[in-house]
Structure formats: structure tokens, C-alpha cells
Amino acid sequence: MSILLAACGNSTASTTTSEPSTSSNNATAESVATTKSFTDFKNNNVEVPTHPERIIYIGGDLGDLLALHVKPIGSSLQVIADQVVYSDLLEGIVDIGEPADMEKIADLNPDLILVDGGGLYDNIYESLTKIAPTVQLERKQTYDRLRTLGDILGKSDTAEQWITTYEKKAKQVVSQLKSHSGDTATVFLQLGKDMYVMGDKGFATTLYNILQFKPSIGVEKMIADKEDFAQISEEALSDYAGQWLFILNDGNTASDANTQKMLQSAIWQAIPAVKANHVYMLSSTWNFDDPITRERMLDELPKIMNK
């Protein structure tokens, strides 16, 4: 659940060069760096391979790597495999479990481990460093995450190309949509019996940064306090509700039942956006802000919002 919600410091890199050869015949070959020093946002200085070939990724933003045309050999698929829109891209990736199985990771013989540094995996960080160079990734906005990975993996040009292509496509798609620019909006997420409201993460990133909706007053305060999400009671729904509401649901029996209960409640029916029929229902598979999900969302938005 934490991974799904979460998806929902500065890093710098410098190249380490080898000592120059005394032989003119092989000077070029020997001076090519095989590793580079990367300082992650927790100030861990890591010697990473310049061209890693066996990457393990642990976290909820696997789409970041896939957008750079990098497929890890292993990842935590147990939680996200059926909760992302790009399950078709996961073939060939070994599921290392959740929590991550250290023995399985070691058996895969990785040359680089990338792990979400948001706190979920702090308890296994030291164990991971004993297997392979391990970089902790900061939970930043999509473009920043992509650029950081591009820096680490030597894929900076690919990262910038994706950003340019995405922004061009986004402008084209937004021009096709019914304009709600400037209106306030809120993303609610039902997971089982629990209801959450999203800050500027997951689907809300597209909502606020591409569709130009504004967060409601309650959500605006969350964003200012750097809250990615917050669990709320039914009584607090109106405190966060904007002029437009987006309800995300993971589709299991408990979630469906509790969503229907909420939709029929007097508290929900009294919300102005509900009275105005300004409500969209979506799958929680869209509550990720990785590049693959965001790109595919552009294809879905006209279907969702032009009904």
C-alpha cells in the first residue's frame, strides 16, 4: 500500500578516469573509465559502473527506468505488477519479492542496485551495499527523477528527449479537452476500507501540472507541507473537495464496496462538485507519476474527460 501511495538533496556525478597508459598503442583503451563516482541525496558516495548491465530496481517507479529503455534484471513486482498500466513491459524481469529477498538479489549478480530512498527500504540498505553498488533515489517530481537516472546511467540525452516529446504531446492532447483550467480539483484514492487524498503525486501530478487544474485549499496546504497523501475520514471529504473530483479505486471487493457506500452517503451528496456532477472515476493504476504512466494517460484523458 505504501508503494502504491508513494508512487502515487541534490545528486551529483563525476567521472573517475584511469591512470594514463605509457604505451601509445593502448592509451585510449586504458583511459576509458569503467566507473564513476555518484553522490546520492543522502550523501552516499557510490562508485557506479559507467555502463551497468545487470540492474536491480527496488521501489514503485519502475516506469522511470523503462522510459529510458533500460530493463532491470530484477525488481519488486509482487506489489506493483497488477497495479500499473505497463504490465506488458514487465516480461523478463525477475520478481525479487516484497520485502526484497536478499538471497534472490545476490543470485542475480547485479552490478548496480537502485532503491527508493524515501524511507521504506532503509532497513535493507546496508545489506544491499554488500551485494553491489547501491544508490538511493530521492522521491522527486517526474522530470527530476528521470534526469537523475539519466545522469547515473549515461542516458541524459534519452531523458531530455522523452521530456521534450511528452510536453509536445501533452499540449496537443490538452487542446482537445474540455477546458477546466483554473478550476480546483482533488484526487481521492480508495484502498480497501481506507480513503486517501493525494497531494502533488501520482495522477495529481498530471492534473495540476498538465491539465492546469489548481489544488483545493485543503490539498494546497498538504502540498505546502510536502505531504504526498493523507488518510482521511468520510467527514473530512468536504475539507479537501475541489470543483472537480477524481475518484481512484484499486478494483478489489472491499474498495468497490466502500466506494459505493461513500457515493451514497449524505456527506458525499452534499459536496457542491457532486451536485454539479463534476466527478470522474478512474482505476488506481493511473495513480503513478512515472513517465510510462504519464505518457499513456495522455491517450486516456480525451476518453475520460470528453464524455
N, C-alpha and C positions, 0 to 999 in steps of 0.2 A: 504494500500500500504506500509506503514511504517513497519507493522508487517511482511509482505512478504519479504521486503528487509532486514530487520534486521535479519530475520532468515537466511532470506537468509543470588579492595582491597582484602585483604586476609580474609577468613572466618574461624572462629574457633568455636569449640563447646566444652562444658564441661558439665558433668553430675551433676545435683543437687540432692543430696541424702537427704532422710528424716532423722529426728532425730531417733536414735535407740530406740527400744521399751524396756521397763523394764521387759516385760514378755517374757520368753524364748520360749513360745508356738507360739507367733506371731511375733517374732523379724524379721524373714526373710521377711514375707509379708509386714510389715510396712516399711522396709528399702528399698524396691524396688522403684526406682524413677518413678514418673509419668510425670515429665517434665525435660527438660534440657535447659541450657542457651546457646543460639547460637548468635554470633555476626556476622551480615552480613557485606558486603563490604562497606556499608555506615555507619558502626559503630553503628547500631541499635542493642541493646542487647534485644533479644526476648526470652521469656520463651515458648518453643515449647513442645508439647506433645511428649513423647518418642515413642508412638505408635499411631500416628494420624490415624483416621478412616474416617474423613469427610474433604477432602482436596479440596480447590478451587485453580485452577491454572489460572493465567492471563498472557498471553504472547503468543509468537509464537513457543515455543519449547516444546509443549505438548508431543512430542515423547520421551523427556528425561525421563519423569515420566513413560510412558508406557514401556520403555525399562527396568525399574526396577520392572515391574509387579505391578505398582501402578496406579490405575484408579481413577482420581479425580471425585468428585460428580458433579462438575461444572467447566466450562471453557469458554473462549471466542471463540466459534465455528463459529460465524457468518461470520468471515473473512476467517478462515483457513479451514473450513470443506471440501470445494470442491477444496482446493488448496494444499492438502497434499496427499501423496501416501498411507497413512494408514487410510483412511476414514472407512475401515472395522473394526477398533478398537475403534471407537468413540461411538458405541451404548451404551446407558445408561448414558452418560454424559450430564448434563443439560447445555444448552446454556445460559450463563449469559449476553450475548449481548456485543456489541462493539460500544460505550463505555459501560463499565460494569455497570449493573443495581444494585445499592446498595441494593435496597429492595429485589430483587430476591436473591442476595447473602445472605442477612440476613435470608431470609426464608429457605434457605438450611441448616442453623445452622452448619456452618463449625467449625471444631476445629483447623484448620490451613489454612492460605492463603499464597500462594506462588505467587509472582508477579515479572515480568521482571523489573529490576531496571535500565534499560537503559535510562530512562527519559520519555518514552511515558505515564507512569502512575503515575508520581509524583503528579499530581493534585488530585488523589484519595487515595493516600497512607494513609493520616491521617484518612479518613473515613473508610478505610478498617481495621485499627488498632482498631477501636471502635467495630468491629464485631467479630474479632478473632485475635489471634497472627498472625502477618504478617511479612514475611521475604522477603526482596528484593534480587533478584538473579542477579548476575553480568553476563553481556554478555561476556562469556569467550569461549574458544575452547571447543569442544565436551567433551573430556575426563575430563577436569576440571569441567565443569558443572555437569557431571554425578557423579563425586566424591563428589562434594559439596552436591548434593541432597542425595547421599548415606549417607553422614555424618549426614545430617538433619534427614533423615527418618529411620536411623538404617539399611541401605541397602548397606553398604560399600562393603561387600563380593559380592553382586549381581552386583555392578558396576564394580568391578575388574574382575569378571567372564565374563561380557559382553565384556570388553576391550580385554581380552585375546582371547576369541572366535573370535571376529571381526578381530583382527590382523592376526590370523591364516588363516581365510577365505580369507582375503584381499591378502595375499601372494599367495594363491592358484589361485585366480582369476587373479591377475596381471601376473602370469606366463603363462596364457592362451591368454593374449592380445598381439597385435602388439606393440612392444616396441617403445615408443617415449620419453623414459627417457632422461632428459636433454634438450629437446626442450622447447621453450617458448610457453605459451598458455594463452588465455584470455577468460573470460566468459562475454558475453553481455546478457542483460535482457531487453526484450521489454514488457512494460506495457502500453497498450493504445498507445498514441502518443509519449510517453517518452521512451528514450533509456538510459539504465544504464550500467555501467561496474562494475563488482564485484571485491572486494579485496579478502582477505583470509576468506571468509564467504560463507555459503550456499554450492552449488555444487563445488565451487572453492576449498573448504577445501579438498574434495576427490581428486580433480585434482592435487593439489600441494603436499598434504601430503601422498597420497596413490599411485597415478599414476606417481609421481615423475616428473611431468612437472614443469617448472620454470615459474614464472610470467614474463610478458613482462616488459620492463623498466618503462613504464607508470604505470602499476599495482604495480610494486615493490615499487615505490615511494608512492603510496596510502597505501600500507601495512605498510611502514615505518612511515607514518603519521597517522596510525591507522584509516584509512578510510575504513569502511566496504563496501561502494558502493559510486558511484558518478554518477550524471546525466550528460550526455554528448550530444553534438550536433553531427550531421552526419559528419561535417567537422573534428571532433576530433577522429573519429574512428581509423584512421591510427596511431594516437599517442599512442594508447593502444593495438593495434593488435599484437599478438604474431605469432609464426609459425603455430599454430593451433588455431582455433576459435570454440567456443561452443556458439550457439545462443539459448537462452531460451525464450519461449513465453507462455503467460498465456492462449492463445487459444480464446480470445474474438475477436469479429469482428474488432474492432479498432486496436488491436495488430496485427492481421493477415494482415490487410491492410497495416499498416505501416512497418511491417517486409518485405512484398513483395516489397514495394516502395524502401526500403533501399537496398534489394538484387539486384535491377535493376539499382541502381544509379551508376554513373561513379566513384564516390569516393570509393564505396564498391568494384567495379570490379577491381580497380587499386591496391588493397591491395595484397601483394605477397601471403599470405596464401590462399586467394580466388582464385587467378590464379592457385595455385598448388592444388586446390580442397581439401584443408585441413580444411573443415568446417563440424561440426556436429550440428544437430538440435535436441533440446530436449524440453520437456514440463517444464514449470516453477515449476511444482510440485516437481521437483528434487532440487529446489534451497533452500533446508533446510539442516542444518548440524546436526540435531538431530540423535540419534542412530538408530531409526527405519528406517528413510530415507536412512541413510548411509549404513545400512545393506542390504536393498532391492536394493540399487543402485549396489551393488556388483553382484547381479543377472542380472542386466540390462546391465552392462558395456560390456560384451562379445557380446551382441546383437548389441549394438551401435557402438562399435569400431572395430569389426572384419568384418564389411561389405565389 
